[in-house]
Amino acid sequence: MDDSTKEPEVTEETVEDAPEEEVEKDTKKDTKKDTKKDTKKDTSAPDDKPAAARKGPSTPVWVALVVVALVVGVLGGHFLLGGIGGSSLSGKTTLSEDQLDSVMGTYTYGGKTYDVTARDVITTQSSLSSAKQEDGSYKVPAADGVVSYARSAILAKAAEDQGISISDEDRDAYAQSTLGNSDYDSIASSYGMDADTVKKLISQSAAMSKLRDSVVTTNAGTAPTAPTKPADGQQDAATSDYAQYVIGLAGSEWDADNNGWAATDGPYATALSNYTITNDSATYEAAQAAYYVAYQQYSSTQSVAKSQWTNYVNGLLCNASISVFSLVA
């Protein structure tokens, strides 16, 4: 069945930033409070991060989809589904070991056509031993796995075309920075994969990271660190540490010589207008309000960077075509 007139939407998500509207809501709520009189009765310390910011990605998902997790968007071009060309998978939901190299689909990119086998799909998600069922058979991988594999391969080719290569040292450093560990046997054991596959996936992900860095011109920087919670009973105490925290985030908005805001219309000055802040005095609540402003700015910049990457990826994928020979879910 030729469904080339449609462009199915693919919705695999990247690591999420805190939604701006939730950050804005928390900021407005906190900055409307008048703390000049230090009359706040709620002594419970607020959470370290905006609610949405505390939602982290699942590390097992990151490992299993180490490359495609960097892709968001629409897979363009021709998209053919179903038993095309008398595929050997027709009517099957399981495979024997000697059928693992059965072609599940093909994709065309850059004028060349490539096969995607059941083995290819399975080994990007688990080890063959983990995927083997009690009777020695293997489930036919889902059609989504074929699409994910093709997208990953296209991005890997784009990285290769740009001369991006990953050494063993690059791979180890990337694993250490993202997983906190470069013991591949341990990682493989944790996720039901083999060490060689894990090394391959992490190398691909490191290459995608380099490709992304070369494409995305917006530098989102790093997420701000939340202020340290005060000791019990000290929630309303103004300290020099919190003052320095606020001033550090505010940067040029703060005029140290005049011991106040350089202007009253900046984002920090506006958000913290109801707080008493000096060069050496600010409360924890004021520090948290400053943190929300910083996180909102970071989130907004991240969104711009994400859009740049998505547009680049879709520019590649819209020139590819794919045929999938089974619709098994």
Phi, psi and omega per residue, in radians:
M1 nan 2.092 -3.137
D2 -1.558 1.932 3.129
D3 -1.922 0.671 -3.000
S4 -1.232 -0.211 3.121
T5 -1.395 -0.160 -3.133
K6 -1.932 2.608 3.068
E7 -2.111 1.609 -3.050
P8 -1.093 2.429 -3.108
E9 -1.441 2.331 3.081
V10 -1.865 2.308 -2.955
T11 -2.232 0.686 3.052
E12 -1.310 2.259 -2.970
E13 -1.684 2.604 2.984
T14 -1.501 3.127 3.039
V15 -1.009 2.202 -3.005
E16 -1.517 2.511 2.991
D17 -1.582 2.867 3.066
A18 -1.139 2.228 3.110
P19 -1.008 2.391 -3.039
E20 -1.102 -0.636 -3.058
E21 -1.168 -0.565 3.112
E22 -1.249 -0.665 3.107
V23 -1.147 -0.724 3.131
E24 -1.078 -0.716 -3.114
K25 -1.102 -0.777 3.125
D26 -1.133 -0.657 -3.119
T27 -1.137 -0.811 -3.119
K28 -1.096 -0.691 -3.105
K29 -1.099 -0.756 -3.076
D30 -1.323 -0.641 -3.033
T31 -1.377 -0.181 3.085
K32 -1.423 -0.197 -3.106
K33 -1.384 2.361 3.128
D34 -1.618 1.939 -3.106
T35 -1.841 0.111 -3.126
K36 -1.095 -0.538 -3.109
K37 -1.589 -0.065 -3.130
D38 0.893 0.852 -3.100
T39 -1.852 0.193 -3.121
K40 -1.095 2.228 -3.090
K41 -1.657 -0.419 -3.105
D42 -1.337 1.966 -3.075
T43 -1.659 0.036 3.118
S44 -1.340 2.337 -3.113
A45 -1.287 2.327 3.090
P46 -1.121 2.831 3.104
D47 -1.126 2.761 -3.099
D48 -1.178 -0.569 -3.060
K49 -2.253 2.771 2.972
P50 -0.948 2.588 -3.013
A51 -0.891 -0.825 -3.090
A52 -1.194 -0.474 -3.097
A53 -1.212 -0.368 -3.105
R54 -1.417 -0.104 3.136
K55 -1.456 1.860 -3.110
G56 -1.692 2.823 3.115
P57 -1.295 2.742 3.086
S58 -1.403 2.093 -3.130
T59 -1.076 -0.711 3.089
P60 -1.022 -0.676 3.099
V61 -1.120 -0.682 3.128
W62 -1.049 -0.745 -3.107
V63 -1.198 -0.765 -3.094
A64 -1.188 -0.574 -3.113
L65 -2.092 0.809 -2.921
V66 -1.048 -0.521 3.137
V67 -1.691 -0.858 -3.030
V68 -1.197 -0.273 3.097
A69 -1.160 -0.218 3.098
L70 -1.564 0.018 -3.047
V71 -1.926 2.301 2.994
V72 -2.378 2.352 3.028
G73 2.569 -2.668 -3.036
V74 -1.945 2.303 3.047
L75 -1.540 1.872 -3.053
G76 -1.547 -2.910 3.136
G77 1.367 -2.849 -3.137
H78 -1.415 2.469 -3.119
F79 -2.351 1.862 -3.092
L80 -1.876 2.342 -3.107
L81 -2.227 2.613 3.031
G82 1.801 -3.128 -3.006
G83 -1.214 1.365 -3.122
I84 -1.489 2.413 2.993
G85 1.096 0.487 3.068
G86 1.120 0.764 -3.119
S87 -0.990 2.524 3.121
S88 -1.223 -0.125 3.123
L89 -1.521 -0.120 -3.078
S90 -0.971 2.184 3.102
G91 1.391 0.093 -3.081
K92 -1.841 2.515 2.972
T93 -2.097 -0.187 3.069
T94 -2.345 2.785 -3.137
L95 -2.269 2.543 2.980
S96 -1.481 2.943 -3.077
E97 -1.064 -0.605 -3.128
D98 -1.376 0.031 3.092
Q99 -1.893 0.108 -3.083
L100 -1.129 -0.413 3.129
D101 -1.605 0.245 3.032
S102 -1.102 2.413 -3.113
V103 -1.376 2.102 3.126
M104 -1.568 -0.350 -3.122
G105 -3.130 3.018 3.063
T106 -2.376 2.650 3.025
Y107 -2.321 2.597 -3.130
T108 -2.085 2.245 -3.136
Y109 -2.648 2.378 3.132
G110 1.084 0.519 3.105
G111 1.429 0.052 3.131
K112 -2.116 2.603 3.140
T113 -1.961 2.366 -3.070
Y114 -2.192 2.493 3.086
D115 -1.492 2.602 2.993
V116 -2.165 2.023 -3.093
T117 -1.675 2.903 3.072
A118 -1.046 -0.679 3.117
R119 -1.065 -0.744 3.129
D120 -0.980 -0.838 -3.066
V121 -1.199 -0.798 -3.102
I122 -1.061 -0.783 -3.027
T123 -1.360 -0.058 2.978
T124 -1.612 -0.053 -3.118
Q125 -2.117 -0.426 -3.139
S126 -2.887 3.116 3.022
S127 -1.482 2.777 3.106
L128 -1.094 -0.654 -3.127
S129 -1.138 -0.639 3.117
S130 -1.234 -0.575 -3.098
A131 -1.397 -0.303 -3.091
K132 -1.211 2.319 3.117
Q133 -1.508 2.993 -3.046
E134 -1.036 -0.553 -3.131
D135 -1.517 0.118 3.099
G136 1.537 -0.019 3.141
S137 -1.613 3.033 3.120
Y138 -2.257 2.460 3.047
K139 -1.193 2.455 3.018
V140 -1.123 2.167 -3.122
P141 -1.035 2.649 3.134
A142 -1.161 2.651 3.129
A143 -1.031 -0.594 3.120
D144 -1.014 -0.563 -3.138
G145 -1.146 -0.593 3.103
V146 -1.151 -0.782 3.138
V147 -1.093 -0.779 3.141
S148 -1.074 -0.753 3.133
Y149 -1.071 -0.775 -3.125
A150 -1.111 -0.762 -3.140
R151 -1.092 -0.752 3.126
S152 -1.068 -0.745 -3.123
A153 -1.135 -0.658 3.125
I154 -1.144 -0.739 3.109
L155 -1.160 -0.672 3.095
A156 -1.084 -0.679 3.106
K157 -1.151 -0.673 3.114
A158 -1.099 -0.710 3.101
A159 -1.123 -0.739 3.125
E160 -1.093 -0.715 -3.140
D161 -1.109 -0.474 3.108
Q162 -1.547 0.110 3.094
G163 1.361 0.318 3.140
I164 -1.448 2.199 3.089
S165 -2.326 2.694 -3.091
I166 -2.130 2.080 3.079
S167 -1.442 2.958 3.076
D168 -1.044 -0.628 3.134
E169 -1.179 -0.706 3.080
D170 -1.054 -0.799 -3.132
R171 -1.062 -0.797 -3.124
D172 -1.110 -0.724 -3.138
A173 -1.143 -0.676 3.139
Y174 -1.175 -0.746 3.113
A175 -1.068 -0.732 -3.122
Q176 -1.134 -0.708 -3.079
S177 -1.309 -0.524 -3.085
T178 -1.693 -0.621 -3.109
L179 -1.908 -0.183 -3.104
G180 1.257 0.354 -3.022
N181 -2.881 2.387 3.042
S182 -2.134 0.416 3.040
D183 -1.523 1.669 -2.981
Y184 -1.213 -0.520 3.062
D185 -1.123 -0.728 3.128
S186 -1.163 -0.766 3.122
I187 -1.087 -0.792 -3.121
A188 -1.065 -0.741 -3.140
S189 -1.104 -0.660 -3.104
S190 -1.159 -0.558 -3.031
Y191 -1.972 0.251 3.076
G192 1.132 0.634 3.137
M193 -2.180 3.035 3.029
D194 -1.749 2.740 -3.011
A195 -1.066 -0.670 -3.120
D196 -1.120 -0.692 3.114
T197 -1.164 -0.719 3.115
V198 -1.068 -0.763 3.114
K199 -1.045 -0.741 -3.135
K200 -1.115 -0.794 -3.115
L201 -1.138 -0.723 -3.139
I202 -1.194 -0.639 3.066
S203 -1.096 -0.739 3.110
Q204 -1.109 -0.719 3.141
S205 -1.154 -0.688 3.089
A206 -1.090 -0.685 3.094
A207 -1.132 -0.711 3.112
M208 -1.115 -0.633 3.112
S209 -1.116 -0.745 3.095
K210 -1.144 -0.702 3.113
L211 -1.095 -0.764 3.131
R212 -1.076 -0.742 3.125
D213 -1.079 -0.573 -3.131
S214 -1.360 -0.384 -3.079
V215 -1.651 -0.735 -3.044
V216 -1.461 2.078 -3.106
T217 -1.602 -0.267 3.137
T218 -1.473 2.164 3.116
N219 -1.657 1.869 -3.104
A220 -1.396 -0.200 -3.125
G221 1.212 -2.699 3.140
T222 -2.014 2.671 3.134
A223 -1.125 2.449 3.129
P224 -1.169 2.659 3.096
T225 -1.604 2.319 -3.120
A226 -1.157 2.644 3.103
P227 -1.168 2.637 3.121
T228 -1.201 2.340 3.141
K229 -1.156 2.531 3.118
P230 -1.329 2.864 3.069
A231 -1.173 2.765 3.115
D232 -0.953 2.338 3.123
G233 1.467 -0.051 -3.101
Q234 -1.991 0.331 -3.059
Q235 -1.052 -0.553 -3.082
D236 -1.735 0.065 -3.104
A237 -1.316 2.321 3.072
A238 -1.553 2.279 -3.087
T239 -2.317 2.845 3.089
S240 -1.205 -0.617 -3.139
D241 -1.058 -0.771 3.127
Y242 -1.201 -0.584 3.077
A243 -1.090 -0.791 3.141
Q244 -1.162 -0.575 3.094
Y245 -1.112 -0.855 -3.135
V246 -1.085 -0.827 -3.100
I247 -1.111 -0.656 3.120
G248 -1.090 -0.677 3.107
L249 -1.298 -0.684 -3.073
A250 -1.211 -0.509 3.099
G251 1.041 -2.196 -3.052
S252 -1.204 -0.173 3.092
E253 -1.238 -0.311 -3.113
W254 -1.769 2.315 3.115
D255 -1.851 1.706 -3.085
A256 -1.136 -0.597 -3.127
D257 -1.106 -0.636 3.141
N258 -1.715 0.043 3.071
N259 0.972 0.777 -3.141
G260 -3.005 -3.010 -3.117
W261 -1.245 2.456 3.107
A262 -1.181 -0.574 3.065
A263 -2.619 2.785 -3.064
T264 -1.659 -0.060 -3.051
D265 -1.860 0.114 3.091
G266 -1.290 2.832 -3.105
P267 -1.050 -0.698 3.134
Y268 -1.279 -0.781 3.141
A269 -1.052 -0.669 3.139
T270 -1.205 -0.828 -3.085
A271 -1.193 -0.510 -3.073
L272 -1.864 0.360 -3.065
S273 -1.115 -0.397 -3.120
N274 -1.655 0.126 3.139
Y275 -1.921 2.513 3.056
T276 -1.538 2.029 -3.093
I277 -2.309 2.349 3.047
T278 -2.287 -3.113 3.125
N279 -1.039 -0.476 -3.059
D280 -2.302 0.420 -3.124
S281 -2.687 2.177 3.036
A282 -2.845 2.674 -3.141
T283 -1.608 2.925 3.081
Y284 -1.083 -0.689 3.139
E285 -1.097 -0.687 3.077
A286 -1.125 -0.699 3.121
A287 -1.104 -0.687 3.112
Q288 -1.164 -0.679 3.093
A289 -1.068 -0.703 3.090
A290 -1.136 -0.664 3.119
Y291 -1.080 -0.736 3.124
Y292 -1.079 -0.699 3.102
V293 -1.090 -0.815 -3.129
A294 -1.082 -0.716 -3.119
Y295 -1.208 -0.647 3.102
Q296 -1.097 -0.747 3.106
Q297 -1.105 -0.740 3.109
Y298 -1.085 -0.792 -3.127
S299 -1.085 -0.721 3.138
S300 -1.102 -0.751 3.128
T301 -1.175 -0.644 3.082
Q302 -1.056 -0.686 -3.141
S303 -1.096 -0.691 3.109
V304 -1.130 -0.781 3.136
A305 -1.102 -0.713 3.138
K306 -1.099 -0.699 3.124
S307 -1.111 -0.697 3.115
Q308 -1.079 -0.761 -3.138
W309 -1.166 -0.768 -3.138
T310 -1.050 -0.771 3.136
N311 -1.085 -0.689 3.117
Y312 -1.122 -0.845 -3.114
V313 -1.060 -0.794 3.140
N314 -1.129 -0.518 3.067
G315 -1.117 -0.544 3.063
L316 -1.355 -0.855 -3.000
L317 -1.210 -0.467 -3.121
C318 -1.215 -0.227 3.109
N319 -1.728 0.145 3.131
A320 -1.874 2.749 3.019
S321 -2.290 2.676 -3.084
I322 -2.503 2.511 3.027
S323 -2.136 2.275 3.141
V324 -2.052 2.268 -2.975
F325 -1.702 0.053 3.091
S326 -2.636 2.492 3.120
L327 -1.834 0.341 3.122
V328 -0.980 2.358 -3.112
A329 -1.638 nan nan
